[in-house]
Every structure is written in C-alpha cells, then in structure tokens.
Amino acid sequence: MRSLYQSAFDVVLLCLPAGINPVYSGTVLIDDRSSGTLQSSSAGEWRLVTDRVMGGRSSGELLADHYLGNSCLRLRGLVSTANNGGFLQMALDLAGGEHYDASAHDGIELEVAGNGEHYNLQLRTSNLWLPRQSYRARFNAGPQWRRIRIPFNEFEAYRTSSRFQADKLNRIGVVAIGRDFKADICLAGLCLYRNAG
C-alpha cells in the first residue's frame, strides 16, 4: 500500500477555512485547488469520465476555474439518459491507483457550489471489480459556497453487497447522474476529516 502523498508531500496538511485555527488534528487534505490546473494537491490528476465509455450520450467538460472568489474545479455539461447513459463525473484516483488507508478518518469534507441540483459523492475501493460498483452519498450544490461533511457510514453501496472499507479507498468522484439535466458544479476543497474526541 502506498501513502496518499509522495515523500515530497510527507507533511500533515489541514483542510480548514482560511483564517481559522485548527481545533483538532487528523484532517488530511486531498485537494485545495491551489494548483490552478487539473492536478490535485495530493499529486493525482482529476479527469472527466462520461457515460460515452459505454455508449451513452452525455457530454461535458472539466476545467480549472474561479467562482465567487475561489479557485475551483468545474464540471459542467448535459446529462442524458439516452441510450442507457446518464452521468458525468470528475474523478480522482488516490495513491497512484492503489488503495489508501482512510480508516483513521470519519468521512469526506468538500466545499462546493453549483446550480442548485443534486449530485453524488462517489467512492470506490480496491475490492470493487466492476466499473458500475461504488459507494454513494447525495448532496445539493447551491449557488453559494458550502462546506459539507459526509460520514463514511452514510455512503450507500451501489451494485455491490460488499460493505465499505475505508482502508481500501482508491477513488473519489463527484458525479452528475441519473436524470436528464444541466450539470454545473464547482469544487474548491476536498479532504478526509476526523471528528474531535
């Protein structure tokens, strides 16, 4: 198993709003969008995944952008359920595609803004074999920046009977999925968090 960070990044990074002092330790930054590119803070690169890989008709783009004063990663496009499709995703492989042990943490924190639609945060682990398998949690992305914490125990298994194993985490995705709609979501921060106490 490889660490989430290469040795050059072998430091503890905090995922906190600017100007706020940490009240507990154990939060690990995945991306703060400081790169200004598709590169994440944890040395992986975000990529766009669409249903076109399986014959779908959804179309979109993934770009480094700015929204309401924050650097962000922006996913936008049209989700279409035509031809058995129905998703657009910004995806990040962790630890060079191997698994990362996130079991010391309680969940995922993300800072998002969007067009008022519902989106999914999707996790994959190294014990899932089929592309459609994942663990999903739904959230809303409104027009103002919002910081959301989703505990690991709120993720629902999708097309798998395997329980979620935080020590085998290998991919995180923000997904526009399941219905015909216009997707437009910005991600300004992403980290693993651990509750105090």
N, C-alpha and C positions, 0 to 999 in steps of 0.2 A: 504494500500500500504506500502510495506517495503522499506527501504533505500537500495541502492546498496551495502552498506557496513554495517557490523555489528558494534556495538558500539566500539569495539576494533580498528576499522579502521576509526573512525569518525574524519578524518582529510582531508584537501584538498591536493590532490596529483597532481603533474604536469606531463604531458606526453611530454617531450621535449628531444631533442638530448643531450647527455652528454656534460657538459661544457657550455651550452647556458643558459643565464639568461632569465626568463620569461618576455615577453613584454606585456602580458595581462593575466588576471586571468580567471577562469571559465573552465579550462580543467580538466576533470576527468579521471583518469587512470582506465582502466579496467584490463589490464594485461601488465606487463613489462618483463615477463618471468624470474623473479628473483627466483621463487620457485624451478626451476630445475626439476619439476615434471609436471603432467597434471593439477595441482592446479593453478588457476589464482590468480592474485594479489587482486582481488575483492572477494575472498573467495569461488567462484564457481569452479567447475572442468570441464575441457574440456572433450568431449567424441567424439568417432568416430561413425558416422551414415552412413550406406551404403544402397544402393538400395536392398540389400538382405532382408530387412524387408518386402519388397513387392514382393519378388521372383526374383529380378534382379541378375546379375552375376558379378558385380563389386567387386573388392577385394582390400583392402588396410590396412594401419596401421597408427596409430597416436602415436608419441613419442616425448619426450623431447630430444632435440638435440643441437648441436652447428654448426654454419655455418658462415664462414668468420668473425670469432671473436665475434659473437653474440650468446647468448643463444636464443633458439627458440623452437617453437612448429612446428613439421614437419608432414605434411600429404603426404603420397606417396602411389602409387598403380596403378592399371589398371582400368580405367573407361570403362565399356562395356554397350552398348545399347541393348545387347541381352536380350530377354525375358522381354521387356518393361522396362528395367532398364536404368541406365545412370548417377549415381552420387556417389561421396564420399564426406563426409563433416566432418569438425571439428566444433563442436557446443558447445556453452556456454550459459547456462540458467542464467539469471540475477535475482537478488533479490529473490533467493530461489524458482524460478519458478513463482513468482508473477510478476506484472509489475513494471517497474522502470520509473519514470518521467524524460525523457531526453529533455523535451520541452525548457529548458533554453539553449540548445546547438544547433549548426547548422549542425552537422554531425559527421561522424566517421573518425578517422585517424588511419591508420595502417602502419606498417613497414614490408615489405615483400621482399622476394627473391625467385626465383624459376627457372624453366626450360624453361622459355620463352613462356609458354602457357597462355591463358586467363582463368581467374577464376571469380567466382561471390562472392560478399559480400552479404549475405542474412540476412534480418531482419524479425523477427516475432513479432507480438503484441498480447496482450491478447484478442483482439476482433476477431482474426482469429481462426476458429474452425477445419478446415480440414488440415491434415498434409502437403498437397501439396501447400497450400497457403503461400505466403510470399511477401516481397518487395526486389527487386534485383537490383544490380548495377554491371557492368562488369569492370574488370581491368586486366592488364597484370603484370605478375611476372617474371621479367628478372633475369639474374644471379647475379646482384649486388643488394645490399640492396637499397630499395627505399621507401620513405615515401609518402603515398598517402592520400589525403583528399577527402572524398566523401560526399557532402552535402546531407542532408535528401531529398531535393527536386529533386535529381537525381535518387532516387530509384523508380523503376517501379513496379507497382502492378502485381502480378502473380497469376492467377486463383482466383482473388477477385475483386470486384468492390468497396470495401471499401478503402477510402483514408488512407494514412499512418498517424498514430497518435503517435507522439514522446513521449507523456506522458503515453503510454501504451506499451513501449518496454519491451519485456521479453526474447528474444533470439537473439544471433548474431552467424552467421555461415560463414565460408569460405568454398566454395563449388567448387569442380571439377565436371563439369556437361555437359550433352547434346550431347556428341560425344564420339567415341572410341579414347582414348588417354592415354598416360602415365602421371600420375599426380605426381608432386613433388614440393611442396610449403612449405616455411618456414615463420613463423610469429614471429617477435621479439618484437612487441609492438602493443597495441590497446588502444584507448581512445576515449572519446567524446570530441569534441572541440567546442569552441565558437569564432566567429570572433571578432576582436577588434572593438570597437566603437559600 
